Amino acid sequence: MAALEVGNAIAVAGIAIGAGLAVLTGFGAGIGQGVGAGKAVEAVGRNPEAADKIQQLMIVGLAMAETTGIYGLLVSIMLIFILGGNLV
């Protein structure tokens, strides 16, 4: 019986570590969005007439960069509530 409890504790610890690592994708999303927004500001500074087109492209790019952060959050939630709920 004690071996089963130790196995469950190791599995829960692995799930917690995996969920923590999955949430770290938010750092990549934040860096990507910051770089994208900075480059868009530079582009508008160089060519103010194209500000509308640059803004549209920037919004699409930021949305695509944000999907990595959302995906990481989704994976961590799934790890905690679906896999972790079966072990606890």
Secondary structure by P-SEA (a helix, b strand, c coil): caaaaaaaaaaaaaaaaaaaaaacaaaaaaaaaaaaaaaaaaaaaacccaaaaaaaaaaaaaaaaaaaaaaaaaaaaaaacccccccc
